[in-house]
């Protein structure tokens, strides 16, 4: 009997609290923290919900559903003042929550709800604020916590004892002290109790570098907040990509504002503007960066040098102001004067090479080979400078040897191109067997990636050092890779003639003619082979055909036969 009476009196007490309309003393201030959230999608359609300020910096938490697909969002505070949403600080579709950031005016004060530091207990009384658009006289609703389930280990997901009014979806839920517990979420199934998702989950949201690929964030077409650490913010921008130029530049401007003494932001902005062809604004950005006291000016000069250098290597580039190779060199020199890094010396070498000042370029490249940037590529660049300056081939080979010596046997695949370059130079120097050895190493490293041109080039080297069986094998490999190339059949024919395989030579030349009936070399080879066999009349016929097709060599052979 006593237990039944207690339940009866509790029901009367609760009913009186609700019906009396007497609000807690903190109610008026709490309602001032409520906001309307108005969004617009790419079709211009408007959507509306509500949310709440959770700090004095302009942070709002609201529901994901209203933000999905939004291209613009506006917050209307309880006093009717509009605020533009400047960025998204976090989003989670599973728990239907988004954290927004507003642009506040200087010294603007925000009324926000302080969040509870302790979780609510079962049967604890809580207060649900009316919808933000409800009249100020509308009282809060009272309910009790029926159950609490944890998610992500530290956050609370409460079940209320009743189903909240539909207009109270995403209304703030407070404890008896007026501290924010969370926001109302309606059940997916009719007739079930409402839930409260922990407000701390929303206020704790932060953008991280890996969020560049977050599909929930991508579903909201409004710029996102940047991570708080410079390195993470830079990575986020890089991972987001440059496909959406406007969004990229928006992030970069935010980066510059957030990290004003970092050269990285200015460089990202200027480099993008150069790529867009907006050289004037890019130049201003570089100069603005150089005007900053704490910015690493060497990095700015280096970035500027690289962009101008690359522009001048582009055939379609129309020179802007003084943005020529001399300017690129000057910026590289300025970078080196501020901070003598080998990287900047290497850039000077590239500019000097492009200016055809090969001797000076060589000096820069070779100097860098004596630093921590020493690499096989640097020796190759230095060797190329020597070649262009028409230095003795021995000097070129010495540098290429140094490039190869940067590796140890067995050679890694990264050594393949270096070996091929040296092999070509060895062939030019008449060192054919050494050249073939480098080509063999290249073949071993490249495997199935080899082309018919490679086998043709090695075959030429093998002929010059009388490695005829290997040469025949290589030209046949070349043909297998390019079976419709008449030049290769003509080469096979000439090689067969050289080793006195006359019938095979004629057959190969005939195949060349089948592929190109106006190929004079093939007729000449057949004529020479037939003459070798004593078939003079037929030989003359083929040689005459070669002459008619413009082969001057055939005419000399024909004259001798007569």
BELZINOR-V465307 format. One line per field, one symbol per residue. phi: phi as a letter, one per 30 degrees, with the letter a starting at -180 (. if undefined). A space follows every 50 residues. Layout:
phi=???
This chain:
phi=.dddddddddddddddddddidddddddddddddbcccbbcdcidcbbab aadcaccjdbcbddedddidcabbccdddjdcbddcacclabddchbbcc bcccdeidccdbcdcddbddcdiddbbcddeeddedddddccabddabcd bhicccbdcddbcdeedceiddcbdddicdclbdbdddceidddbbcedd eddddbdceddecddddddcdbecdcedceddddddddddjcdcdddddd ddddddddbdccdeddddddddddddicdddddddddddddddcdddddd edededddedddcceddcechcdcddddddddddedddbddeeddddded dddddicddddeeddddddccdceaddddddddddddddhdedddddddd ddddddcbdddddddeddddddeddddddicddddedddddddddchddd cdddddddedddddchcdeddddddddddddbdccdeddddddddddeci cddddddddddddddbdccdeddddddddddddicdddddeddddddddj dddddddddddd
